[in-house]
Amino acid sequence: MKESSTSKRGRTGGGKALSAVAATAGLAAVAGGGDRALTVSRHTLRCPRLPRGFDGLRLAHLSDLHGRDFGRDNAPLISALRRARPDLILFTGDLIDSRRGGGAVALSLVEQAARIAPVYAVTGNHEGRLGRRFDPLEAAMAAAGARFLHGEAVTLRRGGARLRLMGIDDAARSGQPPDLALAALPPRDDTFTLLLAHRPWRFEVYAAAADLTLCGHTHGGQFRLPRLGGLYAPGQGLLPPYDGGLYRRGEALMLVSRGLGNSLFPLRLGNRPELVLLTLRADGSGARDGG
Protein backbone atom coordinates (compact mmCIF):
# COMPACT_ATOMS: atom_id res chain seq x y z
CA MET A 1 0.00 0.00 0.00
CA LYS A 2 1.28 3.43 -0.92
CA GLU A 3 0.60 6.58 1.04
CA SER A 4 0.53 10.02 -0.51
CA SER A 5 0.33 13.42 1.10
CA THR A 6 -0.27 16.90 -0.22
CA SER A 7 0.60 20.27 1.24
CA LYS A 8 -1.07 23.62 0.65
CA ARG A 9 1.03 25.78 -1.63
CA GLY A 10 0.61 29.10 -3.42
CA ARG A 11 -2.29 31.46 -3.43
CA THR A 12 -5.94 30.70 -2.82
CA GLY A 13 -6.85 30.24 -6.48
CA GLY A 14 -3.89 27.97 -7.12
CA GLY A 15 -4.63 26.07 -3.92
CA LYS A 16 -8.19 25.35 -5.04
CA ALA A 17 -7.00 24.14 -8.40
CA LEU A 18 -4.39 21.93 -6.79
CA SER A 19 -6.99 20.60 -4.36
CA ALA A 20 -9.32 19.70 -7.21
CA VAL A 21 -6.53 17.95 -9.07
CA ALA A 22 -5.43 16.16 -5.90
CA ALA A 23 -8.98 15.05 -5.15
CA THR A 24 -9.42 13.69 -8.67
CA ALA A 25 -6.05 11.97 -8.58
CA GLY A 26 -6.80 10.60 -5.13
CA LEU A 27 -10.10 9.09 -6.23
CA ALA A 28 -8.42 7.51 -9.24
CA ALA A 29 -5.64 6.16 -7.04
CA VAL A 30 -8.08 4.70 -4.55
CA ALA A 31 -10.19 3.12 -7.27
CA GLY A 32 -7.21 1.93 -9.29
CA GLY A 33 -5.38 0.65 -6.24
CA GLY A 34 -8.50 -1.17 -5.10
CA ASP A 35 -8.73 -2.76 -8.52
CA ARG A 36 -5.27 -4.31 -8.19
CA ALA A 37 -5.21 -5.10 -4.48
CA LEU A 38 -6.37 -8.70 -4.20
CA THR A 39 -8.26 -9.63 -1.05
CA VAL A 40 -8.89 -13.14 0.25
CA SER A 41 -12.25 -13.81 1.91
CA ARG A 42 -12.43 -16.90 4.12
CA HIS A 43 -15.69 -18.56 5.11
CA THR A 44 -16.43 -21.60 7.22
CA LEU A 45 -19.82 -23.02 6.29
CA ARG A 46 -21.52 -25.48 8.62
CA CYS A 47 -23.69 -27.74 6.49
CA PRO A 48 -25.86 -30.25 8.34
CA ARG A 49 -26.33 -32.47 5.26
CA LEU A 50 -22.62 -32.62 4.41
CA PRO A 51 -21.32 -36.21 4.73
CA ARG A 52 -18.75 -36.69 7.46
CA GLY A 53 -16.35 -37.96 4.82
CA PHE A 54 -16.26 -34.47 3.31
CA ASP A 55 -15.92 -32.65 6.61
CA GLY A 56 -13.19 -30.02 6.19
CA LEU A 57 -13.49 -29.89 2.37
CA ARG A 58 -11.61 -26.81 1.14
CA LEU A 59 -12.92 -24.92 -1.88
CA ALA A 60 -11.41 -22.00 -3.79
CA HIS A 61 -14.04 -19.96 -5.63
CA LEU A 62 -13.02 -17.59 -8.43
CA SER A 63 -15.36 -15.59 -10.62
CA ASP A 64 -15.41 -12.80 -13.19
CA LEU A 65 -11.71 -12.67 -14.02
CA HIS A 66 -12.52 -10.92 -17.32
CA GLY A 67 -9.05 -11.77 -18.59
CA ARG A 68 -7.20 -9.54 -16.13
CA ASP A 69 -3.94 -10.34 -14.40
CA PHE A 70 -2.57 -9.50 -10.98
CA GLY A 71 1.10 -9.17 -11.76
CA ARG A 72 3.13 -11.30 -14.13
CA ASP A 73 1.45 -14.66 -14.83
CA ASN A 74 -1.05 -13.85 -12.08
CA ALA A 75 1.64 -14.76 -9.55
CA PRO A 76 -0.08 -13.22 -6.47
CA LEU A 77 -3.32 -15.04 -7.24
CA ILE A 78 -1.59 -18.36 -7.85
CA SER A 79 0.47 -17.93 -4.67
CA ALA A 80 -2.71 -17.35 -2.67
CA LEU A 81 -4.21 -20.51 -4.15
CA ARG A 82 -1.14 -22.56 -3.32
CA ARG A 83 -1.14 -21.33 0.27
CA ALA A 84 -4.82 -22.22 0.62
CA ARG A 85 -4.25 -25.87 -0.45
CA PRO A 86 -7.81 -26.26 -1.77
CA ASP A 87 -9.32 -29.64 -2.56
CA LEU A 88 -11.23 -28.12 -5.49
CA ILE A 89 -10.86 -24.90 -7.51
CA LEU A 90 -14.17 -23.66 -8.88
CA PHE A 91 -14.74 -20.96 -11.52
CA THR A 92 -18.23 -19.47 -11.87
CA GLY A 93 -18.02 -17.74 -15.23
CA ASP A 94 -16.62 -14.78 -17.14
CA LEU A 95 -13.04 -15.97 -17.23
CA ILE A 96 -12.74 -13.87 -20.38
CA ASP A 97 -14.29 -10.61 -21.55
CA SER A 98 -16.32 -10.69 -24.74
CA ARG A 99 -15.22 -7.15 -25.62
CA ARG A 100 -11.55 -7.20 -24.68
CA GLY A 101 -10.63 -10.88 -24.91
CA GLY A 102 -8.13 -12.00 -22.31
CA GLY A 103 -8.09 -15.64 -23.37
CA ALA A 104 -4.34 -16.07 -22.97
CA VAL A 105 -4.41 -14.75 -19.39
CA ALA A 106 -7.40 -16.93 -18.51
CA LEU A 107 -5.82 -20.03 -20.02
CA SER A 108 -2.57 -19.43 -18.14
CA LEU A 109 -4.48 -19.08 -14.86
CA VAL A 110 -6.43 -22.29 -15.48
CA GLU A 111 -3.27 -24.19 -16.41
CA GLN A 112 -1.56 -23.13 -13.18
CA ALA A 113 -4.65 -23.70 -11.05
CA ALA A 114 -5.05 -27.24 -12.40
CA ARG A 115 -1.58 -28.09 -11.06
CA ILE A 116 -2.83 -27.20 -7.56
CA ALA A 117 -6.21 -28.98 -7.43
CA PRO A 118 -8.96 -30.32 -9.69
CA VAL A 119 -10.67 -27.48 -11.56
CA TYR A 120 -14.36 -27.25 -12.43
CA ALA A 121 -16.03 -24.35 -14.20
CA VAL A 122 -19.23 -23.01 -15.71
CA THR A 123 -19.74 -20.37 -18.35
CA GLY A 124 -20.82 -16.80 -17.71
CA ASN A 125 -22.59 -14.32 -19.92
CA HIS A 126 -19.32 -13.25 -21.57
CA GLU A 127 -18.47 -16.79 -22.69
CA GLY A 128 -22.10 -17.02 -23.78
CA ARG A 129 -21.82 -13.92 -25.94
CA LEU A 130 -18.92 -15.46 -27.83
CA GLY A 131 -20.96 -18.54 -28.69
CA ARG A 132 -18.95 -21.09 -30.66
CA ARG A 133 -15.98 -18.72 -30.75
CA PHE A 134 -15.34 -19.72 -27.14
CA ASP A 135 -15.09 -23.43 -28.02
CA PRO A 136 -11.35 -23.46 -28.96
CA LEU A 137 -10.41 -21.73 -25.71
CA GLU A 138 -12.60 -24.08 -23.69
CA ALA A 139 -10.95 -27.03 -25.43
CA ALA A 140 -7.52 -25.64 -24.48
CA MET A 141 -8.65 -25.20 -20.87
CA ALA A 142 -10.01 -28.75 -20.84
CA ALA A 143 -6.67 -30.02 -22.13
CA ALA A 144 -5.02 -28.10 -19.28
CA GLY A 145 -7.21 -29.90 -16.72
CA ALA A 146 -10.40 -27.86 -16.32
CA ARG A 147 -13.80 -29.50 -16.63
CA PHE A 148 -16.67 -27.29 -17.74
CA LEU A 149 -20.08 -28.42 -16.51
CA HIS A 150 -22.69 -27.71 -19.17
CA GLY A 151 -25.86 -28.68 -17.34
CA GLU A 152 -24.11 -31.68 -15.83
CA ALA A 153 -23.69 -33.37 -12.48
CA VAL A 154 -20.64 -35.31 -11.33
CA THR A 155 -20.33 -37.38 -8.18
CA LEU A 156 -17.26 -36.90 -6.01
CA ARG A 157 -16.31 -39.62 -3.54
CA ARG A 158 -14.27 -39.84 -0.37
CA GLY A 159 -14.29 -43.39 0.87
CA GLY A 160 -17.96 -44.26 1.11
CA ALA A 161 -19.13 -40.63 1.18
CA ARG A 162 -20.61 -38.92 -1.88
CA LEU A 163 -21.01 -35.29 -2.91
CA ARG A 164 -22.80 -34.15 -6.06
CA LEU A 165 -21.26 -31.23 -7.98
CA MET A 166 -23.55 -29.65 -10.57
CA GLY A 167 -23.03 -26.80 -13.01
CA ILE A 168 -25.29 -24.95 -15.40
CA ASP A 169 -24.44 -22.69 -18.33
CA ASP A 170 -25.34 -19.06 -18.17
CA ALA A 171 -28.55 -18.21 -20.04
CA ALA A 172 -26.50 -16.18 -22.52
CA ARG A 173 -25.04 -19.47 -23.73
CA SER A 174 -27.82 -21.98 -23.13
CA GLY A 175 -30.81 -19.76 -23.84
CA GLN A 176 -32.48 -21.31 -20.80
CA PRO A 177 -33.37 -19.74 -17.46
CA PRO A 178 -31.92 -21.61 -14.47
CA ASP A 179 -35.17 -23.37 -13.58
CA LEU A 180 -35.28 -25.06 -16.98
CA ALA A 181 -31.55 -25.79 -16.94
CA LEU A 182 -31.84 -27.44 -13.52
CA ALA A 183 -34.96 -29.37 -14.52
CA ALA A 184 -32.80 -31.35 -16.95
CA LEU A 185 -30.53 -32.51 -14.11
CA PRO A 186 -31.22 -35.39 -11.73
CA PRO A 187 -33.74 -34.39 -9.04
CA ARG A 188 -32.47 -33.59 -5.59
CA ASP A 189 -32.11 -36.56 -3.26
CA ASP A 190 -30.29 -37.17 0.02
CA THR A 191 -26.88 -36.45 -1.58
CA PHE A 192 -25.28 -33.17 -0.55
CA THR A 193 -25.30 -30.99 -3.68
CA LEU A 194 -22.98 -28.15 -4.62
CA LEU A 195 -24.12 -26.03 -7.57
CA LEU A 196 -22.06 -23.69 -9.78
CA ALA A 197 -24.06 -20.97 -11.54
CA HIS A 198 -23.05 -17.56 -12.83
CA ARG A 199 -25.92 -15.23 -11.90
CA PRO A 200 -27.24 -15.16 -8.31
CA TRP A 201 -30.68 -13.62 -8.43
CA ARG A 202 -32.68 -16.86 -8.80
CA PHE A 203 -31.72 -18.05 -5.34
CA GLU A 204 -35.16 -19.59 -4.78
CA VAL A 205 -34.54 -21.88 -7.78
CA TYR A 206 -31.04 -22.80 -6.66
CA ALA A 207 -32.18 -23.44 -3.08
CA ALA A 208 -34.65 -26.05 -4.30
CA ALA A 209 -31.90 -27.91 -6.17
CA ALA A 210 -28.75 -27.55 -4.07
CA ASP A 211 -27.46 -27.27 -0.52
CA LEU A 212 -24.80 -24.75 -1.49
CA THR A 213 -24.65 -22.57 -4.61
CA LEU A 214 -21.64 -20.55 -5.76
CA CYS A 215 -22.24 -17.55 -8.04
CA GLY A 216 -20.59 -14.39 -9.32
CA HIS A 217 -21.60 -11.81 -11.96
CA THR A 218 -22.34 -8.89 -9.62
CA HIS A 219 -18.77 -7.54 -9.27
CA GLY A 220 -19.78 -6.74 -5.70
CA GLY A 221 -22.01 -3.91 -6.90
CA GLN A 222 -18.89 -2.20 -8.37
CA PHE A 223 -18.99 0.66 -5.82
CA ARG A 224 -19.65 -0.47 -2.25
CA LEU A 225 -21.13 2.07 0.13
CA PRO A 226 -20.91 1.92 3.95
CA ARG A 227 -24.04 0.27 5.45
CA LEU A 228 -25.63 -0.03 2.01
CA GLY A 229 -23.38 -2.52 0.22
CA GLY A 230 -23.11 -2.67 -3.54
CA LEU A 231 -24.47 0.24 -5.56
CA TYR A 232 -25.51 -1.51 -8.80
CA ALA A 233 -25.42 -5.00 -10.31
CA PRO A 234 -26.56 -6.06 -13.79
CA GLY A 235 -29.93 -7.74 -13.69
CA GLN A 236 -30.63 -6.52 -10.16
CA GLY A 237 -30.37 -2.76 -10.55
CA LEU A 238 -29.63 -0.29 -7.76
CA LEU A 239 -28.77 -1.63 -4.30
CA PRO A 240 -28.91 -5.27 -5.44
CA PRO A 241 -30.15 -7.79 -2.87
CA TYR A 242 -27.43 -10.29 -3.82
CA ASP A 243 -24.25 -8.28 -4.31
CA GLY A 244 -21.66 -10.42 -2.54
CA GLY A 245 -21.16 -12.67 0.46
CA LEU A 246 -23.26 -15.35 2.09
CA TYR A 247 -27.05 -15.78 1.88
CA ARG A 248 -29.45 -18.31 3.39
CA ARG A 249 -32.85 -19.62 2.31
CA GLY A 250 -34.07 -22.27 4.71
CA GLU A 251 -31.13 -24.64 5.04
CA ALA A 252 -29.79 -23.76 1.58
CA LEU A 253 -26.80 -21.43 1.26
CA MET A 254 -25.53 -19.23 -1.56
CA LEU A 255 -22.10 -17.62 -1.68
CA VAL A 256 -21.72 -14.77 -4.17
CA SER A 257 -18.19 -13.77 -5.15
CA ARG A 258 -17.46 -10.07 -5.69
CA GLY A 259 -15.24 -11.18 -8.55
CA LEU A 260 -11.71 -10.50 -9.68
CA GLY A 261 -12.01 -8.27 -12.74
CA ASN A 262 -14.07 -5.55 -14.32
CA SER A 263 -16.02 -5.41 -17.53
CA LEU A 264 -17.86 -2.42 -19.01
CA PHE A 265 -17.20 -0.12 -16.05
CA PRO A 266 -13.43 0.00 -15.46
CA LEU A 267 -13.17 0.92 -11.75
CA ARG A 268 -14.18 -0.36 -8.32
CA LEU A 269 -14.49 1.61 -5.12
CA GLY A 270 -14.49 0.11 -1.63
CA ASN A 271 -14.62 -3.25 -3.33
CA ARG A 272 -11.34 -5.05 -3.86
CA PRO A 273 -11.05 -8.02 -6.22
CA GLU A 274 -11.87 -11.14 -4.28
CA LEU A 275 -10.62 -14.70 -4.03
CA VAL A 276 -13.09 -16.71 -1.95
CA LEU A 277 -11.90 -19.63 0.19
CA LEU A 278 -14.46 -21.90 1.84
CA THR A 279 -14.16 -24.71 4.34
CA LEU A 280 -17.21 -26.96 4.65
CA ARG A 281 -17.96 -28.51 8.03
CA ALA A 282 -20.39 -31.34 8.65
CA ASP A 283 -21.05 -30.58 12.32
CA GLY A 284 -23.64 -28.09 13.53
CA SER A 285 -26.65 -26.66 11.77
CA GLY A 286 -25.63 -23.05 11.15
CA ALA A 287 -23.43 -21.18 8.72
CA ARG A 288 -20.70 -18.92 9.92
CA ASP A 289 -19.28 -16.19 7.69
CA GLY A 290 -15.55 -16.00 8.29
CA GLY A 291 -15.23 -12.61 6.49
Secondary structure, DSSP 8 states (H G I E B T S, - for coil): ---------S-HHHHHHHHHHHHHHHHHHHHHHHHH--EEEEEEEE-TTS-GGGTTEEEEEE---TT--SSGGGHHHHHHHHHH--SEEEEES-SSBTTTB-HHHHHHHHHHHHTTS-EEEE--HHHHHHGGGGHHHHHHHHHHTEEE-SSEEEEEEETTEEEEEEE---HHHH---HHHHHHTS----SSEEEEE-S--S-HHHHHHH-SEEEE--SGGGSBEETTTEESEETTTEES-S-SSEEEEETTEEEEE---S--SSS---BS---EEEEEEEE-SSS--B---
